[in-house]
Amino acid sequence: MDTVLKIENLTKQYGRITAVRNLSLEVHRGNVFGILGPNGSGKTTTLGILLDVIKKTSGSFSWFGQPPTKEMRKKIGAILETPIFYPYLSAVKNLEIVAEIKGAPVDRIEPVLKKVELYERRHDKFRTYSLGMKQRLSIASALLCDPEVMILDEPTNGLDPQGIAEIRELIKQIAREGKTIILASHLLDEVQKVCTHFCVLKRGSLLYSGSVEEVNKGVESVEVIADASDMEMVLQGYPMAAKVVEEDGKYIVTLENGARAADLNAYLFSKGITISHLLTQRKSLEKQFLELLAESDNA
């Protein structure tokens, strides 16, 4: 795979506080990569280092296989903070100023406003925009240079449900056009619905990195009910059962990776047990996230 971003042992210290600790990650071309973690986990600090806004303490990172340079950063569009525009100017006028600062062609303004669905409001003053519209304008400003990579820090923060849905759909649309997106969020639902890959940070340390698809595919447990006196013993004898727990007359069977509910059903049938209830429970990103945080507390 074509590596867009490679981070190796990145560390950032503020006095005795370590905001990012020996972080190593890779993001490949076409990924929508979510950096997930609670507030204070080091997400924004990491993005700030990658954009050369914050100076790293140690470690290294490269963009497109090369050390970071000012020229390289022209391939990156970013939104790190709350968007700042002139409230008394229109979207068009604000983007003209941004284009001049970034050296972007002004003929990009019209297409990016259409992309973020602000074209009809292009001549309205920024102060008349809703929070969601303001966020969409900030995405438009990041798209002006037609970057290969988009970096978005908490892009749906503070938005109402409709605004969240609009920004999510916009991110998906940008990703479908082939851009690589790196998105920091503390919202599990946002990462699961938008991202292809994700990592989990806590207190600046990496707890996990992998694909959202793998999380969605993995069967965690099966809820089983059957009228059989030796049910627990039979379940304990199932080679692919990692754990068996009885709860209120039903059994929760945690399966080994790769095992499926149908395999358990066939096993029970071979033992002469016909089940009356079977419910597959897949491990959600939320559950995995909470487990990872709990494990790190106990480590």
N, C-alpha and C positions, 0 to 999 in steps of 0.2 A: 504494500500500500504506500501511496505517496504521503510522506510525513510533512504536515504543514507546520506543526509546532512540536518542539522537543524540549522538555524541561528536565534538568538534571541537578538533583540535590540543592534546590533553591531554598535559601534561608533568608529571612528578614528579621532583625532584632531591633527593638526600641528599648535601649537600656537593658533591663533584666527581663523584659517581656519579649518572647519569641512569637511573632505574628505568623510566620511561615517557617516550617521546620523540615528541612531535607526533602523537599517535594520533588518527585520525579513523575513525569506524565508525558504521554504522546497523544497528539490529536492529528487524525488523518484527513486528507482532502475529502470534502463532502459530508463530514460528520456534523451533526448538531450536538455539540458536546456540552453537557451540563455540569457545572461545578456546584455541588449541592452541600449545604451545611448550615447549621444554625448561625444566628448573628454572632459575630466575633470569631468565626472559624478561619478567617484569613482569605476569604474569597476576593473581596475588593482589593486587599493588599496585593494578592497575586496578580490580579489584572493590572493594577497600577504599575507593578514591576515590568510586566510584559509590554506595557505601552511606554515605558521609560519615564513615567510620571513619578515613580518611587524608586529610590536607589536600593538595590539588593545588598545584603550583607555578604553573602557567599553563594556559590553555585553558578549555574549558567543556563541559558536557554537560547534556542535558535529558531528563526523563522525560515521556512522553505530550505532548510539545510544550511543556512548561512547565519553568521553572527548578526545581531540586531543593528541596523543602521537607520539613519533618517530616511534614506531612500526606500528601505525595506518597509518602513512604517506607512508609506504611501499606499501600500497594498491592503492596509487594515483600516476599517471604519469602526469607530467605537463610541459607545455611550456609557460613561462611568458615573456621572452624577445626574441630578435633576436637570433637565434641559434648560439652558439659559438663552433666551432670545429677547430682542427688544419688544416690549409689550405693545408699543404704539405703532409698530410696523407690521405690514402684512407678511404672510408666509413667503411670498415671492421676494419681497425686499430683504427679509431676514436671510433667505437662502442665497441671495445675491452677495450679501456680505460674507457668508460662510464660503461661497465659491471663490471669492477674491482672496480670502485668507488661505484657503487650501490649494489655490491654483487650479481649481476645477473649472471645466467649461460651463458657461451659463446655460448652454442649450441642454444641459442635463437636468435643469430645474423642473421643467414641465413633465418629463417622463417620471421622475421620482415622486412628484406630487400626485401623479395619476396612480403610481404603484401603491402609495400609502393612503389612497382614496381621500385626498385633501384638495384635489384640483378644483372642485366646485367652490371651495372656500379659500382659494389661493389669494384673493385680494382683501380678505377680512383681517382685521388686526389680531395679533397673537393673543392679546388679553381676552378676546371673546371666545377663545377655544376652550373646550372641556379638557380635563386632565388627560384623557385618552387621546384626544387630537394633538395635544402638546407632545405627548410621547411619540405619536406617529410622525410628527414633524421632525423630532430629533432623529428618528430612524431615517427619514428622508435626507437629513443633513449628512448622516453617516454614509449614505449611499451615493452622495454626489460624485465622489471620486471613483465610483464603480469598483469598490474594493474586492479583493479575493476572499478576505476574512472579515466577519462582523463580530465585534465583541460587545456584548450587552450585559450590563450589570443591573440585576433586578428589574427587568423591563416592564413587569406588570405591577410593580409596587404601588400601592395606594389606589389602584383602579377598581371600578365597580365590575360586577360579573360580565357585563356587556363589553366593557373596555378590555378586560382580560382576554375574552374570547377573540376580540378583534386583533389584539396584538399577537396572540398565539397563531392565528390564521395567517397573519402577515409574515411571521417568522417562518412558518412552514412554506409559504409561497417563495420567500427569498431562498430558502434551502433547496427547493425544487429546481431553482435556476442554477444550481451548482455551487453556490457559495458555501464556504465553511463557516459555521457559527459557533462561537464559544459564549455560553450563557451562564451567568452566576445567579443562583436563586436559593432561597430557603424554603420554597414551596415545592413539596413532593409532587403534587398533582401536575404542576407546570412542567417539571422535568419529565415525568412519565408520559405526558401527552405530546410533548414537542421534541424531545431529544432522542437521538439514536444511541448515544453513549453518555456515560456520566461517571463522575467520581464523587466520593464523599470526604469532606474535610471536617476535622474537629480540632479546635485550638491549633490550627496551622499544620496539623499532621494528616497525611493521607490514610484513610481507613479502608478505602475500596475503590477500584476502578474497573469498569466493564461495560457491556452493552445492555441497554434497556430491554432488548429482545430476549436476552438470556434470563433476565429477572422475570419477564412475563411468561416465559415458557416453563420455568421450573415448577414442578408440582411439590408443594410443601407437605401437605397432609390429606388424608382421606377420612371422612367421617362415616362410620359403619355401624349399622344395627342389624342384629340377627338373633333368632331364638335358638341359641345353642349354649348349653351349660359349659362347654369347654372352649368357648370363643376366645378368651384371653390367651389360653395356652396355645391354641392354633395360630393366633396372630403373632405371638412371640416367636413361634417357629418359622415364620415367613422370612426367608433369607434377605429380602429387600426392605424389611422393616427396620428403620433406625431407632424408632421409639414407639411404644404403645401405651396409651393412657386411657383409663376409663373415666367418663364424665356423664353423670346422670343417665345411666343405662345405655350409653353409646360409647363406642371406642374411636379414639382419634389416633390414626396410624401415620406417623411421619415416615415418608418413604426415602430410600436412598436415591441419590441423583440418577436420573434416567428411568426410574421405575414409574409406572402409570397405574391409575385406578383400575383399568381393565385387567392388568396383570394380577393385582390383588384379588379381584373378583374371581378370576379363573382359578387362582390358588385355593380360595375358600371353597369353590364349587368342587374342586378335586378332592377336598377333605370332607365332602358331603354336607357342606353348610350353604344354605340358600339365604342370601341377605334380603332384608326387607327395606333397607335404606342405605344409599351410598351417595355421598356428596364430596366432590373434589374441591379442595381449597388451594388456590394458587397463591404463591407468595407475592404479595404486592410490594411495590417499591417502598411504600410507607413502612411495612413490617420489617423489610430488610434494613431500611435506614435506622429504625428504632433499635433493632437488634445490634447493629454495628455500633451505635452510640452507647448502648448498654454494655457491650463487650469491652469497649475502650475504657469505660468507667471501672470495670472489674479487673482490667489488665494491670 
